[in-house]
Structure formats: structure tokens, C-alpha cells
Amino acid sequence: MSEPQSLAPPVLRLEDHKLLTGQGTFVANLALPEGALHAHFVASTQAHALITEIDVTAARAMPGVVDIITGTDVDLGQLPGKPPDCPDATGRPLLATERVRFVGEPIVAIVAETAAEAADAAEQVFIGYDPLTAVVRLEDSVSDDVLIFPDVGTNVMGRYSGGRPAAPDFADCEVVIDAEIVNQRVAPCPLETRVGACYWTDEGRLIYHAACQGSHLIQGILATVYDLDPSQIRVISQDVGGSFGAKARLYVEDALLPLLSERTGRPVRWEPTRSSDMVGLGHSRAQRQTIRLGGDRDGTIRAMSAHVLADCGAYPLSATILAQLTGLLLPGPFAVDNVHWNVTAVVTNTTPIVAYRGAGRPESAALLNRAVDSFAAEIGMDPFLVIQKNLLESTDLPWANPSGLVHDSGDYHDGLRKLGEALGYDELRERQRQGRLSGSNRALGIGLCAFVDKTSGVPGTEYGSIQLQPGGRLRILTGSTPYGQGHDTAWAILATQRTGVSIDKIDVIHGDTDVVPRSGITGGSRSAQMAGSAVAEATDALVAEARIIAADMLEAAETDIMLDLELGQFHVTGSPAATTVDWAEIAAGRSTADEEPLRCESDFMNPGATVPYGMYGAVVEVDLETGEVDLQRMVTVDDAGTILSEMLALGQVHGAVAQGIAQALHEEFVYDDDGVPLSTTMLDYGIPSAADLPSFESHLTEHPAPGNPLGYKGIGESGTIGAVPAVQNAVIDAVSHLGVRHIDLPLAPQRVWRAINATRESTQG
């Protein structure tokens, strides 16, 4: 793949104008054929119960109701997506019939003329329950005292291990610390809830509008559910109001919309409320972790052994894989060979766990960095020095970690040095010392995180093509499905770098299975590496084809034709001022010759995972009287290989860091002991606004990925990986002089206040 010349002047995101001016096309506001109906799902109010009765008689008589179905009306099998190593009995039914396993599990589907009429009818549905004991705590699930799937005989959905074959012997370590860490359950909360709309054409073809992360993936699932050839289904995904994993899969409600449309003979749209989505949209994280870390008093880390108890929720979906990723990344960027980890994944009577920005890797960084910080505290050594002492050297790379993950390129020490300089680390420590001497009730804390990521880890291909249009415009088709990343801008930049065509003459098309022939999924920070490489390969091929045409038009040898990227013109080598041919003329010539428009495509094969990394630092002040945390600074140093666009890269860092800070300080989805959710609205589930966040101080370094033709690594999830432990370590550091050694997430004022006062009471007692 050819290297582009210098990048055109920086551009603003091409996507933003339509979104900021209200011209976006979302499922909720798209125009459907006349007579569209609204779907509403009646969900379980019990966490675990047998269904004794379903009576929809009164609901059917309500105004505007067109159709109502229960599970007995559905003969479509289970929802695809169950992990292959989990028993068939753990597959999820499209509507619950005999047993419900979490609050929010759909039981009845109602279709009415308006959303309000459907909601009113739902109030008239009677469902009888025979309550069963709910399994909410992970330790209760492991015991198998109450079985969520009685036919399976256990709540354990998988046991996995990695690293060295057995746990290390810590006998030779001078210091050994044990830590128990909670990575709390969070709800992704995209601004746009799950949505869907569909209808059948007169020819019997299904048209399905989705807010998703890959239209062909949705097409394939629908084809499986309805036993159709994929060509009989057109899936369209236009603007998507956020996701990062939560909308990567089809939910049972989505899967039922075609059936509802078929039964009524009319289009059907579904727009759940926020409270419905808080329990229906998949949750994430939800791990209880233990780690033993051993080393010497000079700061050398020699061994670590970790166990992850992972919550799958009521149905096993992604959690078994996510927990394995948590182990796979150990020991992060550190030169430690003696590592062992194991995972136990269990089901509970809670909302199922799905992938969410970072998908197992934030959990790994939190586990590792809390342990390293605890080790530093135990030996009385500054955590910066412990990190520095144990980082892999650049000369060690590439390096295969104990589980086989290859760290491809980078300079971890340089990243840490840059972080220290940007923080003014030594000055901060002196300021902290002076504050403690003064007895101030405002305690300064500095927290660090050193992490690696695994991106583009899923095998397969991604599609990209580019076509020369009349007038010299370029039309890019991409298999990537953006939901905020800025793909239109990114792929247009790649094309203008290689063709010289101005960016305002480049159109990017995505998300329509009738237009884009193939696509993968936008997830795992793979888009630049795969979709970007596909677009670049196709564009390079287009330039090569255009050079042949230009040679014929200029009556010169192909090898003598040069492309001036500043002007977007082809000319003969050595005579740039002579006759030239631009892209519009090539397009016109192609048309005159009555040939197909010039078009090239690529199916880029994933060469394997890349390993970006980062060094993050947080500075906080904690009010010792109230426990309130004031996050004053967030400093990030990220390396994601070659940077396509600094603007887009930093945008991804900022968004992910905000989500990481939210988990560290605010977010937690809570159930009571009976499995009743207590976090069903934005009033009781904390999400920070811009006013709650500091300005981020973000820095980028570049160590190209040797396995990617463009040198790209992923960066879309790094902020969620590095921000959480940096903030958590900072808060604990702020109160460590009082004897506090650990505080679980999220670091809400009450939790911090209790930790401070518990330590004071034990000291006084």
C-alpha cells in the first residue's frame, strides 16, 4: 500500500453539521410507509419466577390496539448469540413463557396505532407469578443452591484459565499483597435507546431499519431467526445515537418486530422508554476480582495470580469472553513472566451482560493497577517508581505475554516520562506533602495507570470501495457503521490524501445492505485498522487505474505519469506545467468511452491484533469532612500507532475518558436482594455532565503497528481503560495518610466518607 503525501489542511468533522442542525436521520424520525404502528413490550416485574397466568383480554379491548402476542404465538426458536460452549438450555427465548429470569424480560408484545395507546394497553395486561428465590450476588450463584436453569444443573457457565499453567509459588517474594476488587455493574446509557422499525414489501422482502454497529450482522441474525436468505432482507442503519457495544447485537424485541409487522400487514416501529432501556439494554463490567501480587522491596514485581468471578446476568452472552480478555491482558505493560489467571462465569437474575466500550480490558487495567498501587503502598515506594522499574523496555518488543498476546511496538518508558512531565509529578508530590503538614481538610491525591489494550482482535475482513463519479467526485462505500466516531471524515481524509480530490467532493456511504455488499462490525477499536485499510487499498488501486487512463490521454508511458496531490491532477514526469488531466476529465473520458465508472474495492483481511497502550494520571482533592471528590486534572498519554487524524483521535480519547471518569466516580447499577433494580432512571443512575469534568490534557505518541499496512492501532476505548484506575488510585492516595488502603468503585462521597471515618474510628479505638 502506497504512502500518502502530506495531509491536506485539517478539516472539521463532516458529520457534525447535519447532527447539530437537527437534520440527522434516526429510526425515531425516519419516514415509514403509511399506517405505521407502534410496538410496546410488557416485561417481567419479577427477577425470578414461574409464570402462572397471562391474561391479555382487557388489553385487547383497549382503544387503538391492533395485535397482541405472547410466547405461545412465537415459533421462531431462541435468539442467536449464545456462546457455543454454553448449554442449549441457556439460550434466550424471544418471549418468556414458563419462567422469567430478570426484571425487564419481555413476556407480551402489543401493537397499537400510537405509542401512548400501546402503553395504556400494557397497563391492562395481567401476569400471574409464582415467585422463586432470586440469585443476585455472585457468591450465591456459585453455590448453586438456587438454579436459574434447573435443566443445566449449575449456574456456572464456564471456567477458564491462562498465563502459566499453574499459580505461582510466592515463597521467594519478599512482599506479597492480596487485593479484592469490585468492578461494578454499569448501564451503557446511549442517548438513543434501542430502536427498530420494519415492514414487508409486496414482494415479500423485509426492510429493517436498525440503530446498530453492523447492518450485515443484523441481516444475518434476522435471516437465521426467520429462515430467510439474507438477500430477502434489507437492513439500513443511518445515524446512530451512541452504542459502543450495547447495540452490537440484536435484542429479542428487535427480532420480534418483523413478526409483528407480518401479522398486522403494516410497518411497525419500536422506541422504548429510558426506564425500559435501563433494564432491557445489556449491562456491562460486573466482575469481582481477587489478585495476589508478589515482589521485592526494591519495587521489582515477580509474580501475580488473579481470579475473576464474572457476572453473565440472566443469559450468557458476552461475559464469558469479556472475562477471559481481562485475564489475557495481564500483566499489562510490565515485564512479568510468572502470571496465572482463572475465570469463573456465572448467571444471576439480572440484566444480561454485553460488551461495552473496552470490553474486558478496562476490568483488566483496574485489577492490575490497583494491585500495583497496593504493592507500592506496602513497600513504601512511590507508585511512579514502581511502574517505571517494571515496565518493558522498548528493546523487549515485540514481546509475547504469558497468555500469548504479542505486544507489537512502543516505548512504554517514554510514555511514562511524558506523563510525569505533563503532570509536573514531583511538584505535585511536594504540594501534597505540604498540604498534609498543614493539616488541611482538602487532601490532594495523585493516581497513575499504565495499561495496554488489545484492538482489532476479531479475525475476518472488512469491506471498502471507491468509485469515480461524474465531475470528479468520489464515492466511498464502507463496511464500517459509525455511531459517533467520525468515519465519514476519516475515510474522506484517507481518500483525499491519496487522490488530491478535495474533501468536499468525497461522499461516504455506509449501513445499507443493498448498497454496501459486505460489512463486518464496528467494535473492538478495529475501524481505522480494517475499514481504513480497506478504503486505502481501494483508493490506491483507483489511482493506479486512473494513471493508466491518464497515460493514454496524455500519450505517455504509464510509468511517466505522476499525480500532483496538491492539485489533484495527473501530468507527465518532468513537465508538470504542460498538459494535465484531472479527475473530472478522467471521469468524462470514461463516460465517453461508454464504460462502467471507474471503481475499485478491497476486502481487507485482518492480519491480527495490535496492542496500543497508555499512561494516565489523575489529580484530585478530597474533602475529608464530606468525602466529596474534586477531579482537578486528567492527563493522558496514548499511543495508537500512526495517527490518521489528531482531531478524531483526541475526540475518541476525550469521550472514553469521560466514560471512565463516570464509572470511577458516579455510575453503578444497583439491585436489591430480591433482584429488583434500583437504578431505572437518570434520577437514580449518576451520569456526569460537562460541568462535572475537568478539561482533559491529552497527548499522543506514535509507534506504528508493524502488522498493519497503515501502522494503525485502535484508540476508541483507551480512555475507559486508563481513566478508571487513575481516578481510583488518586482518591485512595489522597486519604492514604489516614490509613485508608482501598475504596471500591464508584467513589461516591458517602463511600469515601465512610472509608475515612472507619479508619479514624479504628485508630481511635
N, C-alpha and C positions, 0 to 999 in steps of 0.2 A: 504494500500500500504506500503510495507516494506521500511525502511530507508536504504539507501546505506551506505556502509562503506566509509572511507576516499577516496577522489577523487584521481584519478591517476595523475601523474605529468602533469602540464599544457601543453596543446598542441597548436600548431598554427592552424589557420583555415584550414580545409581540402579542402575548395572550392578554395582557392586562387591560387594554382599552375597553374591549367588549365586556369584560367582567366588572370593571369599575363603573361602567356606564349602564349596567343593567341589561346588556344585550346577550348575555350568556344563554345557552340552551341547556337546561337541566330537565330531568324527567318530569319534575313537577310542573314545568311551564311549557312543555312541548305540545304542539298541536296534534291531537289524535283524531282519527276519523269520527264522524258524528255519532253521538249516542254513547260515549264512553261512560262506563260505570266505575264505582269506587269499591275497593275491597277493604275489609276490616277483619282482623283475626281475634277471636276470643281465646285468651291464653289462660293457662293454669294459675290459680292463686295459691296453690299448694306446692311445696317443694318436693314432696314425695307422698304419693297417694295412689290408691286404686280408684279408677273411675267407675262409679256405680250406676250413674244415670246421666244421659244428655237429653234435654228436652228443649227443642227449638220451636215449638208450636206457637208460642206467643210472639216470638221474634219474626216468624214468617208473616204474621198478620200486621206487622208494623208498616207505616207508610214508606213507600219507595223501595222496599225490599224486593229484589228480583230473584235471588237464589241464595240458598244456604246449604253448605255441605259439612259433613263430619267425616271421621276417618273411615267409616264403613262405605262411604261413597267414593273412596280413592283406592284405585288398584294400580299403583304406579311403582311399587317397591319402595326401597329405602333411598334416602338422599345419598348420592355418590360422595365419596371423600373420606370414608372411614379408613384409618391406617390399615394396610394389608395384614399386619401381624396381630391385629385385634380381632376377637371372635365376631362372627357374623351377627350374633345376638346383640352386639353393642351398636349396631347401625341405627341411624336415626329415622324414625317414621316421619312421613310428611305431615300427618296429623296424629296426635296421640289418641289411642282408642281404649286401652285397658289400664295403663299406668302413666302417670306423669312423673317426671324426674327433676324438674326445676320450675320455679316461679317464672312464668313467661313462655312456657312451652305451648305452642298453638294446639287447640283442640277443635275449634269450629271456625269456618270461613264464611263470611257474609258478604254479599254483593248487593249494592243498592245504588239508586240514582245519584245520591250525593254522599260525600264523606260523613256529613252530620247524620244523615238517615241511617247509614250503616252503623255508626257508633251508637245511636239511640237503640237500634235493634239489638246490638250486642248486650245492652243492659237487661234485655228480656230473656236471654239465654240462661237456662238453669242447668248447672252441672253438679251432680252429686259426687262426693268424695268419701272414701274410707281412708283417713289419714294414716300414713306409715311414719316411722321414725326417720327423720331427715339426717343425712350424713353431711355435715358441713366442714368439720375440722379434718385436716389431712390425717392426723394421727388416728382418728376414729375410723377413717376409711381403710387404712392399712390393716386394722384389726379384723376386718371382715365380719364384725358382729352383726351388722345390718348390710345386706347385699342390695345394691342398686340394680344389678342384673342377676336375679336368682338363678337363671339357667346357666350362667357362666361360672358361678360358684366362688368368685372373688371380685374384689374391687380393684385389684392391681392389674393395670393394662399393659405393663411392660417393665422389665428390669434390664438395664443396660450398663455397660462399663467401658472404660477406655483408659488411655495412657499406658503405664506399665501394667503388667499382668496382675500384680498384687499390690496392696497398700504398702507404702514404705515402712521400714523399720527406723523409728526416730531415735533409737538409742544413742547414736553418735552425735545427735544435735545438742548443742549447749542450751538452747532455749526452744521450748515447744509451746505454742499457743493454740487454744481451741476457741472457735467462734461459732455462734449460731446466728444466722442472719435471715431476716424475712424480706423477701422481695414481694411487696404487697400486690394484691389484685387491682388492676386498673381497668377502666372502661375507655375505649378509644375516642368516643365522642366526636366524630367528624361533624362539621357544621351542617352538612346534608345527611339526613338519616338514610337508612336503607330505603331505596325506592325502586319501583319497577313498573313497566307498562307494556301491554302486548295486545295483539289482535291477530286474527287469521284472515288471510286474503280469500277471495272467491276460488282461487286455485288450490286452496288448502295449504298455503305456506304460512309459517309462523313468523311474524315480525315482532321482535322483542327489543325494547329499549331498556338499557341497564346502566346503572352507575357502578362501574366495575374497574378491575385492573387488567382485564384482557378479554376482549369480545369473543375471540375464538375459544377460549377456555369455557366461557358461559355457553357458547353454542354447543360445545362438546357435551357438557353436562346435561343440557336440555335434550339433546339428541339421545342420550342414554336413558333419561327418565321417560321420554315419550316414544322411544323406539323408532326414531326417525333418522333418515340420512341427514348429515349436517347441512347438505345443500338445501334442504327443505326449511331451514331456519336462517333468518337474517337477524343478527344481533347488532345493535347500534349503540355505541357509547359516545356521547358528545362531551359536554362539560360535566365534571365530577367534583362534588364539593367535599373533597377530602377522603382519605382512606388509610393508607399506609398499613395494609394488611387486613383490616377489618372487612373490606369489601372484595377481598381476593377470591372468595368462594361464593357459591350460590346458597342462599338460605332456603329453608323449607317454604317460607311464604313466597319467595321469588319463584320457586319451582312449581307452585300451585297456580300461579296466575294464568298460564296457558289453558289449564283445565277449566278454570272459571270462565275464561273468555270463550272457550269451545262450548261450554254448557249454555251460556247465555246468548251466544252468537253476536256479542258486542265487544268492543275494546274494554279492557279493564286496567285501571291504574291503582297503584298502592303507594300510600305515603304515610308511614307510621308516625305516631307522635314521639316526642323526645322520651317520655317516660316508658313507652313501649320499647323503644330502641335501647334504653339503658339496661334492660334485662334480656332483650332479644338479640341484639348485635353482640357478637362474641367479645369476651373479655380477654385479658392477657396478663403476663407475668405470673403471679400466683405460685411462688416457689418458697419452700422452707429449706434452707441450706445449712449444712454444717461443714466446717473445714478445719483441718489440723495442719499447721504450718510450722516447720522446724528449721532452725538455722543457728548461726553462731553470734556471739556478742559483738563481733566486728561488723555485723549487718548482713553477712552472707546468708542467703536463703538456700537451703539444701534440699528440702523435700516438702511436698504438700499432698494431702489426701482429702478429697471432697465427696460429700454425698448430697444429692439433690432430690428432695421429695416434691414432685411436680403435680399440681392440680390440673386434671383434664376437664373439670366441670362434669356435666351430666353425660356427655357423649364424647368419646375420644376422637379428636380431630387432629390438631397440630401439636398439642402439648408434648406428646412423646418425642417428637422430632426437636422441638424447641429446647427441651431439657438436655438432650444429647448435644446440641450446639453449645449449651452452657458449659458442659464438660470439655468439649472439643477444643475450646479456645484457651484452656489452661495450659501453661502458666502465663498467658498473655505475652508481653514483650520481654519477659525475664528469662535469663539463661539458667533454667532449672530443668534437669532431665528426669529427676525422680518424682514423677507425678502419677497419681492414680485417682480416678473418679468413678462413681457409680450413680445411677439414677433409678428411682422408683416412681413410676407414674400411676396415679390412682384417679378414679372417678369420684365425684361428690355431687350432691344435689344442688348444683349451682349452674349458672350460665356457662356453656361450653367455652373453653379456651381456644383462641385462634392466634395466628401470627399478628404482631403489632410492631411497628417501627423499631427495628433492631432484632426482634425475633430470636430470643435466646442469648444474644450477645450482650445486651445491657445487663442481664442477670449474671452473666459470667464476670463482667468487669466489676460489678458491685460486690460479688463474692470475693474476688481476688483482691481488690483494692482495700476493702475493709480489713481483710486478713493482714495485708502488708502494713497497713496503718497500725493495726493492733500489735503486730510484731515490733514495729518501730517504737511504740509506746512502752512495750515490755522491756526492751533493752535500753531505753532512754536515749534513743538516737533520732535525729531529725528525719522525718519520712522522706524528705527530698534526697538525703544522702543514702538512705536505704534503697530507694528507687534507682538512683544513679549507680550504686555499687552492683546492682543485679541486672541491669539492662544488657541485652545482647549488643555486642559490638557490630558495627556495620560490616566488618570483615567476616563476621559469622554468617552473614546472609548470602545465599538462601539457606534457611535452617528449618528442618522438619521437627515440629514439636513432638512430645511423647505420643500424641494421638495421630500423628502423621500429617497435620496441617503444615504446609510449607509457607514460611514467611519469605516472601519473594524478594523484596528490596526495601531499602530505607536506611535511615540513620537516627535511631532512637535517642542516642545521646545528644545529638544536635537539636532534636525536638525538645528535649528536657531543658537544654541550655537556653533555648529561645523562650521557653515558658518562664524560666526563672528570671530572665532579663525583663520580660514583659511585665511580670508581676512586681518586680523590684523585691524579690523574695527576702533577701537579707534585711532590707529596711522594714518590711512587714513584721518579721520576727522581732526586731528591736522595738517596733511600735507596740507589739503585743506584750513584750516584757515590761515596758514602761507602764502600760495600762494595768497590768496585774500588780505591779508595785504600788500604784496609786490607789488600788482598791476600788477601781471604777466598777459600776454596775453594768456597764456596757462592755462585754467581753469580745475581743477580736479573735477570729478563728480563720486559719488558712487550711484549705483542703486540696489535695492533689489526686489525680487519677492518671495512670499510664495504662493504655489499652491497645489492643489490636482488634481488628474486625475481620470478618470473612465475607467477601462480597462476590456476587456472580457465582454462587456456589452450586446452582442447579444446572445440570447438563442440558444440552439441546441447542436449538438455533433461534435466531431472531431475524425477522424479515425487514428489508429496506429496498426501496426502488426510487428512481428519479427519472422524470420524463421532461424533455424539452417541448415547451408549448409555443404556439404562435406568438410572435413579438419578443421571443427570447425569455419568456417566463419559465420557471422551473417548478415542477410539481413533484413533491416528495410524498411517497406512501411509506408509512412506518408501522411496524408491528407493536410499537410501544403505545401504551394507553396512559396518558398523563392525568394526574389528579392534583396538580399544583406545582410540579417540578420545573416546568418551563421547557418542555420538549420541543414545542414549535420553534422557540428561539434557538435552542441548542442545535437542532438539525439544520436550521437555516444558516446558522453560523458555520457549521461544517461545510455546507454546500457553497457558501459564498467564499470561504477560504480557498476552495479548490477550483472554483469556476470564474470568480471575479464578477458574477452576476450580483447586482445589488440586492440587499436583503429584503427590500420591499417588493421584489419581483419573484419571491420564493414562497410557495404555498405548501403547507404541511397538512397532510390528511391522515387521520387515524380512526380506529374504533368502529369501522363498518365492515362486517364480514363480506358484504357484496362488493366492496371496493378494494379493500386490502385482502389479498388472497390468503395470507397466513399471519399468525402472530403468536407470541409467547405470552408472558405475563410481566407487568411492571411491578417488580418487587425484588427484594434482596440486593438493592443498590446495583442492579445489573444493566440499567438502561444505557448509560454512556458507553459501557464496555461492549455491549452486544448490539443494541439498536443503533448506537452511534457508529460503531464499526461497520455495521451493515450499510448505513447511509453513506459512509465514507468510501467503502468499497464500490458501491454502485456509482457514486459520483466520479470516482477515479476512472471507472470503466466508461462512463459517459464522456468524460474529457478525451479519453483515448479514441472513442468512436468519432467524436467531433473533430479531432485532429486529422483523421483520415479524410473527412469531408472537406475540411478547410484546405488540406493539401491539394485536393482535386480542384477546388475553386481558385486557389492561388497558383495552380500549375507548378507545384514544387513537390519535392520529396517529403514524405511524411516525417522523416527524421529531422527535416529542416524547419518544421513548424513549431513555433513557440506560442504559449498562451501568456499574455500580459494580464496578470491578475488585478492590477490596479485599474485597467481599462475594460477588462472583460473582452479582449479581442485577441484573435489569432493573427500572427504575422510570420514572415519568413525570417529565419535566423540571420542576424547581421543587417537587416533592413527594416527596423521597426517603424520607420516613418513612411515606408512605401505602402502599398495596398494592404489593407487589413480586412478581416472578416470577423464580425461579431456574432453573438449567439442568435440574435434575431434573424440575421442573414442565413445562418446555418439552418434555422427552423424553416425559413421561407424556401430555401433551396430544397430541403427535404420534402416540403409540401408540393413544390413544383414537380418534383420527380415522382409524385404520386406514390410515395412510400409511407409506411407507418411512421408516426412520430418517433423520434429518437428516444429510446427508453432502455435503461439498464437496471438490473436488480441483483440483490445478493441475499442469500440465506447464510448469515454469519454463524459459524459453529463455535460454541463456547470452548475456548482452549483450557478452561479450568479456573478455579477460584483465585482471586487476588486477596492480598492482606494489607489493607490500609491501616493506619494507626494514628494515635493522637496522644497529646499530653495536655491535660486540662487542669486549671486552677480556679478555685472559688475563694472569695474573701467575704466573710460575714461578720456581723456584730449581733450578739445575742444579749437581750435584756435579761439579766439574771433575776429580776423580780417577777417578770411575767412569762418568760420563756419565748418571747417573740423573736423571730429571726429576721434580720435585715440583710438581705443579699446585696452587698455593695458592688462587687465586681465579679465578672465571669470572663476568664481569659482562656482562649482555646488556641492550640496549635495542631493543625490537621495536615496529614499527608495522604493524598489520594492519587498519587502518581501525577501524570500530566494533567493540568487543569484546562479544560475546554473553555470555560468562561468563569472568571473570578466572581462576577456578579451572581451567577446562578449557583456556584459552589457555596459562596458565603450565605446565600439565601437558604440553601438546604441546611447548612450548619446552624444558622440562627433559628430556623423553625424547629429543628431537632433539639437544640439546646433548651428552647422554651418548653418543649415537652418533657425533657429530662428534669428541668427545674420543677416543673409541675408535679412530677412523681415524687421528687425529693421532699417537697415542702407542702404539697396540698392534696394530691389525689389518692383516694383509697375507696374501693368499692367494698361496702360492709354488709354482711348478713348477720341476722341474729341466730341464736342457737337452733331455731326451727327452720332455718333456711329462708326466712323472709328478708328480702332485700331492703336495706335502709338507705340506699343511695340512688333513688329513682328519678331525681330531677336535678337541675343545676343549682337548686337551693341547698341541697344536701350533698352534692358532689363538687368539691372545690376545683375550679379551673382558674388559673391566674389570667388577669388581663395585662395589657402592655404596661399599665401603671404599677404592676407588681414585679416587674422585671427590670434589671439594670440594662444599660447599653452594653452589648457584648463586644469584647475586644478579641477579634478573631484574626488568626494568622494562618497562612498556607505555605507549605513547603512542597517541593516536587521531586519525587524519586520514581521515575516511570516504571510501570509494571512490565517486566521482561516478557510476560506471556501474552500481553495484549498489543495488537499492532499499532494502536494509538498511544500506548503507555498508560491508559486509564485504569484507575481503581474506583471503587464506589465511595460516595461521601454522604449519601442521603440519610443515613442512620447514625452516623458517628456521634452526633450531639446527644442522642438518647443514651448512648453507651458511656460517654465520658462525663456528662453533667451530673448524673445521679450520685455516683460515689464521691465526686469532687465536693459537691454541696454537703453530703452527709458527713464526710471526713472533716469539713470545715466547721460544721456545727459542733461535732464532738470535740474537735480541737479547741474550740472556744471555751468549753466548760471542763476540759480535761484537768485543769489545775485544781478543780474542786473534787476530783476523784472519779468523774464520770468516764466510763470506758466504752460504752456503746449505747446508742438510742436507735430503736427500729424506725423504719420509714412508715408513713411520712412524718416529717419533723414539724408537726403542728405545735403551736405554743403550749398547749396543755401537756403534750407528751414530753416536750423539752423541760417544762417547769417541774413535772413530776420527777424526771431523772435528776434534776438539780436538787430538789428537796429530799428525795430519797437518799442521796449521797450525804447531804447535810445532816439528816436525821441519824444515819448510821454512824457518822463521825461523832456527833454529839452524844449518841447513846453509848 
